[in-house]
């Protein structure tokens, strides 16, 4: 075992994938890579006091699936390794989801992996991906025209999922098993060249190695560079969304389109990840579609996600903005009223001097013109008032339309209502004419301002 173990312990220590006392669930199929990983972790368990379990998923696909499961159980039992065994009817699931078996099996495995992590909240899940798997994945993504996220390949760590063998090739692992006479279960489908990964493994990579004998090392280097660059762009995109996104689901497109095209794509991918929960089946073509200009409202169908694009905003079609109502008391000092349903905050402050507000996100009203308590509520059909310096009554619906909000997002514009039921202000529009500050108005005044995190209305 010493042929690989010293390099293994150095790799997991340097990368901080595993630490003494960790709880590890090892994804175990019985194949050579996962068998090597489980044996290495078993050795490490003795030295680092690890809590080790194996997780096996029977996909019920092959004729020998019962034989494989029995082999896995026997292997773990002989080595006194606790085994978690699950079964999943992948063929039935793939027919229901209308996806190919290989991809469906991957999704089912990951679902069960996350279930195991929920069962053991402090555990890390170790998978047996290798440097050779990294090279295969890179080439698959390259042939499919992937961007930086696809070409970044397999990360050594993603949250609580770790890949301790990602630094070693299939040849190194096979040599380790041979030297230590460790048996493993041979999956006959690994030779089936009808599968793209197997064609790359058995046909393409051997030919490329004749040109570049250290192919896997070079691809690993490229992946590490791409992973660092991807992580940087993802951090930028998430920070951008934290500042701009409304209700964590509504994306204003005007500020997005002012960003560099490279960052735009990362922002949209992170937006989809937030709303949908993952990026399964999302391709660069979907991102391109979202960036295409459109004057008319559009319904956009992505795999697992239905979006609307209206008047410069992108949001899920099932979005519902809940109704809200806040009572505003006469303020003795500056106060804030969170409007959680619309992700905004109304700030109310007494003033002794009048300074003209910079925009219609703030109004200043003479205290003498108000009847407390006031209310904040969403618009209703028929709402309207005479705006400052106009001679006619305008509907609130039209005010909101002029601000650039589509009908589905109308509730993002709250109304400030006087104690007598009169409308004082539709946020983002001018104050109602009767509540203006006149030449003979005297202090104190009351300032009302709505803070919308990251809000930059279109236009």
Secondary structure, DSSP 4 states (H G I P E B T S, - for coil): -HHHHHHHHHHHHHTTS--TT-EEEEE--SSHHHHHHHHHHHHHHHHHT-EEEEEEEE-S-STTHHHHHHHHHHHHHHTT-EEEEEE--HHHHHHHHT--HHHHHHHHHHHHHHHHHHHSTT-EEE----HHHHHHHHHHHHHTT--HHHHT---SEETTEE-TTTTS-HHHHHHHHHHTT------GGGG-TTSHHHHIIIIIHHHHHHH-TTHHHHHHHHHHHHHHHHHHHHHHHHHHHHHH-BTTTBEEHHHHTTS-HHHHHHHHHHHHHHHHSS-TT--HHHHHHHHS--SS-EEEEETTEEEEEETTEEEETT------EEEEPPPSS-EEEEEGGGTEEEEEEEESS----SSTTEEEEEGGG--SSEEEE---TT-EEEBTT-SSEEEHHHHHHHHT--GGGGGGS-EEE-TTS-EEEETTSPBBGGGSPPTT--S-EEEEEEEETT-----
